[in-house]
């Protein structure tokens, strides 16, 4: 199973930059996208599916804001829109497809964590999101296997961003955010950062600021993740960050799993 994730920074913008020309040759079985920045009228008419993959989406109430989608080759047994938080479900941040069979409960999820970089109000919202998300993910882990792809808007460790020393007081690398990730990834009880299971090298980034020469100098952050329950994480075989074309300020992250939906 090939699973690609990408923050689009607007689905229309990414499409205009060639995303839907690039995707079919990748032969993905699942594609998670974040930050649609579009409503149902646009997405359902232009981007509801591609190459035999069908999309399901969660839209923000606010136009031109947030929104997530999940394209799959196989039809799900159920689709869950939102995770039960009124505040954040209004922002279009969670789409889950279930592929349950007798003896197996399996979910594939696309999620968009809030950014706190625009100011104190949004950072406070980000902390509320993290506070709500942790118990939700733990309860989900207790009852089913899942892979969640997401722009988490947190670089977990020093290796996950170029300029870590100068960013310790900035949103995305705050001690409280990093501690939340550490707790989420506890070995005995938590989830697995699948990319780092396969690749422990430095300079592996998925987002670059549009300021200065960040892209040209690879001054990046690793903000995009595959998080999985341990049983599924250990079925991961290959990872790749695609850098040859730019569809947004993020790069597509692909992981192949020895798994059949």
N, C-alpha and C positions, 0 to 999 in steps of 0.2 A: 504494500500500500504506500503510494507516494502522497505525501501531505505537504502542501505549500502554504505558507502564511505571508501576508504582506499588508502593511498599513498603506492605504492607497493615497491618503491626503486628497481625497476626492475621486470618486469613481469615474466621473467624466474626464477629469484631467488625466488620470492613469490610462484610460482608454485612448485618449488622443495621443498619448505618448507610446502607444503600441502594445499595451498589456495584453489585450485579447488576441493579438497576433502571436505574441510570445507563448501564451499559455498552452494552446493545443499541442505543439510539439513536445511539451514537457511530460505529457501523458500522466498527469496527476489524477489520482482517484478522489482527492479531497483538496479543496482550496478554501482557506479561511481568509477573509478580508476585514479590515477595520478602517474606520473613518470614511464611510461612504460619502458623507456631506451631500446627500441627496435623499429625496423622499420616494415613496412608492410609485408615484406616477412616472418618474424618470427611470427608476431601477427596473420596475416590472416590465416596462415597455422596451427597454434597450439592453438590459444586462441581467435578465432573469435566469439565463443559463448560457452555456457555450459547449460545443463539442460533446454532446451527450451528458454533460453535467448539469444538474438542476440546482438553483440557488434558493435558499430561504434566508430571510433578512429580519433584522430588528432595527426599526427606524427611531431616531430621536423626534420628539414633538417639535423641537426648534428646528426650523428649516436651515439647511446648509451646515449641519452640525452632527458630528459623531456618526453613529450607525455602524452596524456590523453585518456580515453575510457569511454564509457557508455553502459552498458548491460541492455536491457529491455525485459520484457516478451511480451509486446504488440508492434506491429509495429507502428512507428511514422508516422505522416502525412507529416513531413519534417525533414531534418537533416541539421544543420548549423555547418560548420567546420570553426573555427576561429571567431574573433569578429571585424575584420576590421582594425587591427593594423599590418602593414607589419612587423615591428620589432618583435612583439611577436607572430604573427601567424606563423612566420618562426620557432618558438620554440615549437610549438605544445601544446598550453595551453588552448584550448576551444573547447568542443564538446557539442552541444545542440540538443536535440530531442524535436520536437513539437508534441503535441497531441491535435490538434485543432478540435473542433466540432462546429456545429452551436450554437452560444451563448456562446462559451467558447474558450479562447486562453490560452493554458497551455504549459509551457516549463520545461523540466528537463535538468540540465546542470552539467557537470563535468569540473572543472577548476583547473589549477595548477599555483598559484602565484609564482613569482620568489623569490628565496632566496638571501639575500644580505650578507650572512655571510662570503663569500669567499674573499671579498675585496671591496674597494671603487667603482670600476667600476660596480660591480653587484648590490651594494646598490643603485647607481645612476639609474641603469636600473630598479630596483624594484620601485623606486619613479616614474619613467616615466610610468611604468605599472599601478601603483595606480592612477596616474593622468589621464590616458586614461580610466581606468576601471570604475571609479566613474560615469562619465556622461553616459557611456554606460549602466551601470546597472540601472541608474535612467530613461533613455529613455525606457529601456525594461520594467521597473516597470509601466511606464505610459501606456503601451499598452497591457500587458499580465501578467497573474499570472505565477510565476515560483518558483522552488526550485533549488538552486545552491549548489552543494556539492563541497568542495574544500579544498586542503591544502593551506591555506592562508599565512602561514609562518609569522603570527603575533599572539602573545598572547595579547588579548585585555586589560584585567584588571589584577590587582595584584593577584587575585584569580586564574588566568589562567596559572600560572607557580610557581614552588616551590620557586626558588631563585630570586624573583623579585627585591629585593634591589640591588643585585650585577649585574643585567642584564639591568639596565636602559640606559646604553650606548652601548648596543649590538643590532645588527640587530635582528628583531623579537619582540623587546620590546622598540624600540625607541619612544620618545614622538610624533614624527611626524607620525609614523605608527599607534600608538594607537589613535591619534586624527583623522586619516583617518577612522578608524573603528567606532569611536564614531559618526562621521558625517554620515557614511553609515547606522548606526543603529538608527538614530533619529526617535523618536516615530511617529511623524506626517507624515513624508515624506519618511522614509527610509525602510530598510529591517529588518527582525527579526532574531536574533541568536536563532535558534530553540532549541538547546540543553539547553541553559540557561533559556529558557521559561519553560522547564520541570525539570531542575536540577540546583539548586543554591548552591550545596555543594562544598567545597574545594577538592583539590587533585584529580580532574577529568582531567586526561591528556591523550593525544593521541600520543605524541612523546617523546622519551628519547634518549639522546646522547649515542653514543657507547663508550664514554670515561668514565673511572672510573667505579663506581658502580651505575650509574644513574637509570638503570632499577630495580636493586635489592632494591634500596633505594627509588624508586618512585620519583626521582628528575626529574620531567617531565615538559612538556609544552602542552597546549591545542592549537594546530595549525590547527586542522581539524574541519570543520564547515559544518552545514546545514544552509544556509541563504535563507529565503523565504519571499515572499510578505505576508503581514499581514493575508490576508484571508486564505492562505494555512498554514501558521505557526500555526494558532489556530486550525487546524485540527490534529496537532501532538498529539499523545497519549502516546507513550512510547519511551524511549531512552536507549541505552546500549553501553558501551565501552567494547569490548571483549578482555580479558587479559589472557585467559587460554592457548592460543598458540600464537607464534610470527611468523608472515609471513614477516615482515619487521621491520624497526625501528619505524614505526607507528603502531597504533592499529586500527582495524575496528570500525567505529562508525555507529550504526544502529538506525534509527528512524522510527517508525510506524505512518502512517497518516490515518485518517479516510477519505480516498479518493480513488476513482476508476478511473484509467486511461481510 
